[in-house]
C-alpha cells in the first residue's frame, strides 16, 4: 500500500456464479490519481452462503 493512501473495507457479493458468496474487499485510494483500487479480496466470514471461503474464481477477482 502506498504511503498516504486510505484503506476502506467494503462488504459485497461475488458475481461469478449464482451462489452469491460474500466478500470483503480492501479498497485503497491511489494518491497519484485519486482512483479507488481493490488491494485485497477475502471471503466474508459472516456471510451464510460461504462462511468466509471463496472458490478460485472468487479469490482471484
C-alpha positions as CSV (number, residue, x, y, z in Angstrom):
1,X,0.0,0.0,0.0
2,X,1.3,3.4,-0.9
3,X,2.2,5.9,1.7
4,X,-0.7,8.3,2.4
5,X,-3.4,6.1,0.9
6,X,-6.6,5.4,2.7
7,X,-7.8,1.8,3.3
8,X,-11.5,1.0,3.4
9,X,-13.2,-2.4,3.8
10,X,-16.2,-2.9,1.6
11,X,-18.6,-5.9,2.0
12,X,-20.0,-7.1,-1.3
13,X,-21.2,-10.2,-3.2
14,X,-19.2,-12.2,-5.8
15,X,-20.8,-12.1,-9.2
16,X,-19.1,-15.1,-10.9
17,X,-21.9,-17.6,-10.3
18,X,-25.4,-17.9,-8.8
19,X,-24.3,-18.7,-5.3
20,X,-23.6,-15.1,-4.3
21,X,-20.7,-15.6,-1.9
22,X,-20.0,-12.8,0.5
23,X,-16.7,-10.9,0.0
24,X,-14.8,-8.3,1.9
25,X,-12.7,-6.0,-0.4
26,X,-9.9,-3.8,1.0
27,X,-10.1,-0.7,-1.2
28,X,-7.3,1.9,-1.3
29,X,-7.3,5.3,-2.9
30,X,-4.3,5.9,-5.1
31,X,-2.8,9.3,-4.1
32,X,-1.4,9.9,-7.6
33,X,-4.7,9.9,-9.4
34,X,-7.4,9.6,-6.7
35,X,-8.9,6.4,-8.1
36,X,-10.0,3.6,-5.8
37,X,-8.5,0.2,-6.4
38,X,-9.0,-3.2,-4.8
39,X,-5.9,-4.2,-2.8
40,X,-7.3,-7.5,-1.4
41,X,-10.3,-9.7,-1.8
42,X,-11.3,-12.2,1.0
43,X,-14.3,-14.2,1.9
44,X,-16.8,-12.7,4.4
45,X,-16.9,-15.0,7.4
46,X,-20.3,-13.6,8.5
47,X,-22.0,-14.4,5.2
48,X,-24.2,-17.5,5.3
49,X,-23.6,-18.7,1.8
50,X,-19.8,-19.3,2.1
51,X,-18.7,-18.6,5.7
52,X,-15.5,-16.9,4.6
53,X,-14.5,-19.4,1.9
54,X,-14.0,-18.4,-1.7
55,X,-13.6,-20.6,-4.8
56,X,-10.6,-20.0,-7.2
57,X,-12.6,-17.6,-9.4
58,X,-13.8,-15.5,-6.4
59,X,-10.4,-15.4,-4.8
60,X,-8.8,-14.0,-7.9
61,X,-11.4,-11.5,-8.8
